[in-house]
Amino acid sequence: MKNILIPTDFSENAWNALKYIQELYAKVNCNFYLLHVSDFIDYPAASVYKEDTESPLSQKEVIPTKRQLNELLKLVEVTFSNSRHSYYGIHDHGFFIESVKRHIAEKKIDLIVMGTKGATGMRQRIIGSNAGDVITKVPCNAMIIPKGVGFVQPEEVAFPTDYNIFYSPRILKAIDEVMELGQANMRVMNVAKADSHLNEVQERNQEYLSDYLNATFPSRNTFHTITNKSVKSAIQCFVESRDIDMIVMVAKNLNFIQQILFDSLVEKISFHTKVPFLVIHE
C-alpha cells in the first residue's frame, strides 16, 4: 500500500496535482491524505476549485477551511472512482512544515505531492516557498507538478546527475518505481564543461549506476554527457530534444538542485513549468 500526502490550499494547482498523481498511480493500491494546514485561527477561505462555476460550491464562496476540506473529499470521491484508492482528509493548525513532518511520521508517508503556481513573470522564482521548503527540509520523496500540466504516462524520464553521490538502495528503489509505473526509459545525463573529466569517485558512482540499470532494466537506459556552461540550458535542450515526461533528481545532489530550482530565476527556461519533478531523499 502506497501512502501519499497531498498538501492543499484548495486552489486549482492543488487540484491538478491530485488529478495527476491519482492517474499516475491508477494501478497501485494507495491511501491519499489531503492535508490543509490553517493558521492557529481558522480564517474562512475561498472554496474548493470546481470547473462548474454555477455550482453552490463556487470559487467565490467563502467558507471555513475545515468544512471546505470535507467538501473537497466529497468532490474527490465523486470525481475519481478507483477501487484501489482511498482518500482521507487532515485538517491541522500551526506551521506548515512542522505539520507535514508530523503526519509523514504518523501516516508512514512514502511520497509528498504538491502543485505549483508556476512563474508568470521573467524575474519570478521557479517554485513557491512551501514546495521549496518541502524539498529542502522534509526527508521524504516529493513530486512537484507545475501549473496546468496534464497527465502523461512517464515513458521518457531524465535523471540529471554530476555523479558526486553514491546511489543508495532508497534512491534506486524510487527510480525503479518510476520506471515501472510507465515502463519508462531512463535517460541519465551529466552536464560537463569542455575538456573536463570525471574524477575517480564520479567514475565509480557512474559505473555502479550503469551496472544496476543495465541489470535491472536492460535496453531501457542510456547515459549522456552534455557539454554546456549552463546546467539549465543543457537540461532545457535535453528535455525538448528527448520529449522528456518527468525529471528525477536526488536531494543530496545539491549542485543540481540549487542550479535548477533555487538559485535560478526564469530566463527563457521553460522545462520548469512543463515537466513534473520527482526529488528523491535518502
N, C-alpha and C positions, 0 to 999 in steps of 0.2 A: 504494500500500500504506500502510495506516494503522498506525502503531506506538503501542501503548497500554501504559502501565506501571501495574500494579496492585499497590501495596504490600499485603502480607497479614500478619496476625498469627495466621492460621488460625482466626479467630473466625467466628461466624455472620454478623456485619455485613460482614466482608470477602468472605465467600462471596456474600452478597446483592448487593454492589457488582459482583462479577464476573458474576453472573447477569444483572443489569440491563444492563450495558454490552455483553455479547455479544448480547443481544436487540436493543438499540438499533442496533448495527452489524451486524445479521444479514445484510444485503445488501451489505456492504462488505468488501473483502479486508483482513484485519487480522493483525498479529502482536501477540499478547498476552504481555507479560512479567510474570510473577508474581514479585515481589521480597519476600524476607524478610530483614530485617536483624537479626542477632543481636548480643549483646554480644560483646566480644572473647573471652570464654569461652562456648562454645556450651552453655548450660544446657538440659536437657530441658524440654519444654513440653507442654501439653495438645494432643491430636491434632487432626487435620483435622475440621472440622464435617461431620457426616453426620446425616441425618434418621433413619436406621436405627440405633437405639441398641444393637441386638443384634449389629451388625457387629463383626468382630475389631478394626476401627479405630474404636473408640468415643471419645466426647468425654473419657472418664475415663482413657484410656490415656495414659501419659507416655512420650514418645519424643524422641530428638534432633531438632532442628528441620531439619537437612539431610535426614534420612530423611522427616520429615514433609512437606517440600516436594515430594519425589519422589512420595509417596503422593497429595498434592493434585493434581499433574499427571496422574496416572493417573485419578483421580476426575473431573477436568475433561474429559479426553478421552473418557471413557465417557459422561458426562452431557450434554455439549454437542457434538453431532455436526453440524459445519458445514464443508463443504469449503473455504469461504472463509477459515477461521480456523486459525491455528497458535498453539500455546501453548509457552512456554519458561519454565523456572524459573531464578531467580537467587538464590543463597544468598550473603549478604555478611555481613561483620563490621564493627563500628565504629559510627559515628554516623549516625543515620537520614538527616538532611538532606544530609550530605555524600555518602552513598551514592546517594541519589536524584538529586542533581545530576550525579554522575559517570555514572550509567547513562543519564540523559537525553541527555548528550553522546555517549556511546559508541553507543547504540542509535538515535539520532536520533528520540527520543520526541516524538510530537505531542500526547499527552494523558495526564494522570495521573488515575486514578480511585480514590477512596477511600470506604469506608463509614464511617459514624459511629455511635457508640453511642446517640446521642440524649440528650435531657435528661430525667432521671427525677424530678427534684425542682424545686420552684419557684424555687430560687436557684442552679441549676447552669448552667454555661456552655453555649452552643449547640453548639459543636463541640469536639472534642478537641484536644490540643496538637499532635499530629502533623499533623492536617489543617490546623490554623491556620498552622503553620509552612510547610507546602507552599504554601498560598495566598499568604503574605506574603514568603517567602524564596526560592521557586523560580520562575524566569522561564519557566514552562510552563503552558499551559492546564490547568485542573483541574476535574474534576467530582466533586461531593460527593453521595453517596447516603445519605439518612437511614435510620436503623434501620427495618427491616421494610417499606420502600417497595417495592411490586411494580411490575413494568414496565408502563408505559402509553405508547403512542406519543405523543410530544410534539406535539399538534396546536395547543395554545394555549401560547405562550411569552411570559413577561413580561420586559421589559427596563427595569428602573428606572435612571434616569439624571438627573443635575442639569444636563446639557449643558455642563459645565465642561471637558470633554475633547474633543480632536479625534479623530474616528473613523478611525483609520489603516487601511490595507489589511489588516493582520493581524486587526484587530478585525472588520472587515466580512467577511472570509473565514470566521472562526469562526461568525459569525451566519448566513452563507449555509449552512454545513454543517448547523447545527441545523435550519434551515428546510427543507432538502432531505430530511433523514432522515425526517421525518414529514409532509412537505408542510404545515408548520406556519403558523400565523398569528402575526405578531409584534405584541405589544401594548407599545408604548413608553410609559412612564409617568414623569411628573415630579411630585414632591411639593412643593407651594409653600405658603407662608404667605399668609394673607388679604392682599389688596391688594399683593402683591409682583409684580414683573415681571422677565422675563429681561433680562439686560444684553446689550450688543452682541455680545460673544463667544459667549454662550449662544445667541443668536438665529441666529448664523452656523452654529454647530455643529448646531443643530436643523434648520435648513434643509438643510444638507449631508446629514444622516442621512435626512431625509424624501425628498429628491430621489433618493438612492441606493435606498432601499427601494421607492419608487414605480416606479423604472425597472427594478429587478431583480425585485421581487415585487409587481406591481400587484394591488390589491384584496386583498392578504394582510397588510396592516399598518394599524394605527391608532395615533393619538397621543392621550394622555390627560394632563390636568393635574388633580391631586387636591389639594384644599385641606385640610391637616391639620397640626397642630402636631407630630405624631409620624410619622416615616417608617415605623416598624414597623407602627403601626396602619393607616396608609394602604395599605401593601403587603398586610397581612393581609386587609383589606376587598377589595382588588383581586383577590387570589388566589382568595378564596372566591366573589366575585361573577362572575368570568370563568372559573371552573373551570380555572385555570392548571395546566399539567402540568410546567413547568420554568421556573426563573428564571435569567436570564443577566445577569451583571454584569461590569464591567471592573475589573481590579485597580487600575488607575490612578485610578479613581473612588473615592478613599479615603473621601470623605464617606459614601457609601452602604455601602461595605464595613465601615467601622467601626461605623456605627449598626446595621446589620443583623446582623453576625456576631460582633463582638468586644466593643464597649462594652456591649451589651445583655445582660441576664440574662433568663431565661424568666419572663415575666409575662403569662400568658394569651395568648401569641402562639404559634400552632401551626404556621404555614406552614413554620417551620424544620425541623420533624420530619415533614413530609408531602410536600414537593416537592424534587426534586433541584436543586442549584445548579451552574451552569457559570460558572466565573470565568476570564475571558479576560486573558491577558497580552500586552503588545505585544512 
